Amino acid sequence: MKIKILSFLALICVINIGGQEVKAQRKGFWQQKVDYTMDVNVDEKAYQYDGKMALKYSNNSGQSLKKVYFHLYFNAFQPGSMMDYRLKNISDPDKRMVSNIGTKEKPILQSRIETLQPNQIGYQKIKSLSMNGANTSYKIDGTILEVTLPTAIQDGETANFNMEWTAQVPEQIRRSGRNSAEGVALSMAQWYPKMAQFDEFGWHLDEYIGREFIAPFGNFDVTIHLNKNYVVGASGVLQNPNEVKGYQAKAKIKTNQDKATWHYKAENIHDFVWAADPKFVVDSASSKNGIKVYTVYLPTDKEVISNWKTALGLSTEFFDFCSAKFGKYPWPTYTIIQGGDGGMEYGTATLITGGRNLKSLVGVIFHESAHSWYQHLFGINETVDEWFDEGFTSYVEELAMQHLFEKRGAIASNPLIDAYRAYYKLALSGKEEPMSLLADYYNTNYGYSNEAYNKGAVLAEQLGYIIGQENLEKTFLKFYDSWKFKHPTPNDFKRVAEEVSGINLKWYFNLFINTTRQIDYAIGHVTDSEIQLLNKSNFAMPLDILVEYQDGSKELFYIPLREMRGEKPAENFEIYKGIKRTVLKDWFWTNPEYKISVNKAPKTITIDPSLRLADVESANNSLTR
């Protein structure tokens, strides 16, 4: 990825990606680039492999680098690792990662990592590492490889690293591993030494204890030598489908000592995954926009086969749906692979568990595929802004499920109502923590999951309530144009929404992300000439108030918030059609009370009939006289 700084004082900079120039909105923007060429030789019986890597690392940071860092994720799957201790000390450990050595009535949960034997653990051991032909000095600390360079990499320079390593695939405990619960032999995620992200916030050196990832964009050229009877699904585009099993009926498998060679290439991604099993079957279909979608799965019974075939067709529709709403999918392929322990996104591919009913299978495919936008296309930092990743993905997933799977027509009210309900439960549980908390540091998995997935989705839907649904849709597309392939922050998204809508959003993003304050409005005293509204919380919001009068007529009152410094336009929801809209004077957050004067007697008053305001107590949001 080529970076050109037009001038130090320029308001924009230009990034050349695939021959297209894309504008970045953040002054002085820069990012690093990596290109991997890897060759791995797999011993499938011992679950071990040897790897060779040639890595080009481009330094565009504006400073010289005396050290670089790599992630060695497999090292987490060893007794005594930070991941092991986290499982022992969190109150609600991931059930997939622990064993119950007690009874059902009195469970005693034990970390599965704690009991791994030497031939079951995961590891990545460095055999040699050089830069520009000179040996480096390095040390391994848990899942981080710290490399002291023979000479500093100067700004604007590209360094060439050569590495050889050996690794053992751990028992399937989290995401990657061998012999999954569904019988997949190899789920190869986080399988290679991965260059750590370095950006304006510094080096991102998070120990791997269970959450997700951040890495620089680059190109991948990956060659895998594996037993000829295996079928592989992977990121990128398979370069030799006629020489390996599974992709072409008349393929002539080329072997060397009973091994076939799989060769994949991918451009502008920041993670590469593959999985392999002798029983895998491959199916594929193309979307109307030309995206080739592959499914690679275990055909265990007729229902499973039927579900996967139906899901494949819906998946092609999904990529066209998202390309229209959130920006064009930029890669030629996407591969859905059975493997791992649930669902996890990677560059142009995902690992999911496949023995599901149809709705569950389609749901997990839609969710992980949506990560092609909200994480992989943008390169969002999942370790810092987990809600920006998972929450927005959950938002995309739900819209797609309702449109493509459930075949709903126009949605009259909040399509994310289930996420809202989960957020309300969290907010009232006493376990909520600020959504800006680093992903690994939540006190509970319950808190993390509901903050990242549900409250994050609420933030997106409620943003539409604040700036207007049409403006929200424009924001998604403008954000794509401005920030694809550039590791944007939530503030970058906020700035785009402000530019599109003309509304100041500092207060909303600050309070909803950085605090656990709750929204709670109520209807107070009502007379024939006046409606009293009360803010019972410490979180102010604009309000839509629908009033039905005694004579049967209706009026929609809109009260903007002073901090917005603007107003949302009228919205074209079915529930508002034909209803007069009156914009009132803005409400100060410093005033807990607001009064609406009316010219005729109200019968029914409703705060936010669209149900998009995340009000934790809805019982006092409507009143019938």
NORJOBEL-V99329 format. One record per run of one state. SS is the DSSP state (~ for helix, > for strand, _ for the rest). FROM is the first residue (numbers start at 1). TO is the last residue. If there is no record, write none. Layout:
ss = [SS:SS]
from = [FROM:FROM]
to = [TO:TO]
//
This chain:
ss = [_:>:_:>:_:>:_:>:_:>:_:>:_:~:_:~:_:~:>:_:>:_:>:_:>:_:>:_:>:_:>:_:>:_:>:_:>:_:>:_:>:_:>:_:>:_:>:_:>:_:~:_:>:_:>:_:>:_:>:_:>:_:~:_:>:_:>:_:>:_:~:_:~:_:~:_:~:_:~:_:~:_:~:_:~:_:~:_:>:_:>:_:>:_:>:_:>:~:_:~:_:>:_:>:_:>:_:>:_:~:_:>:_]
from = [1:2:5:13:18:20:25:33:44:48:59:65:72:73:77:82:90:95:98:101:109:112:123:132:134:136:137:142:144:154:158:169:171:172:177:179:186:189:194:196:198:200:202:204:218:228:231:235:237:239:241:244:255:257:259:270:274:278:280:287:292:299:302:327:333:339:343:347:349:353:358:371:372:378:386:406:417:428:439:442:445:468:469:484:490:502:506:515:519:520:521:527:530:536:543:550:554:562:565:574:577:580:588:593:598:602:608:615:616:618:621:622:625]
to = [1:4:12:17:19:24:32:43:47:58:64:71:72:76:81:89:94:97:100:108:111:122:131:133:135:136:141:143:153:157:168:170:171:176:178:185:188:193:195:197:199:201:203:217:227:230:234:236:238:240:243:254:256:258:269:273:277:279:286:291:298:301:326:332:338:342:346:348:352:357:370:371:377:385:405:416:427:438:441:444:467:468:483:489:501:505:514:518:519:520:526:529:535:542:549:553:561:564:573:576:579:587:592:597:601:607:614:615:617:620:621:624:625]
//
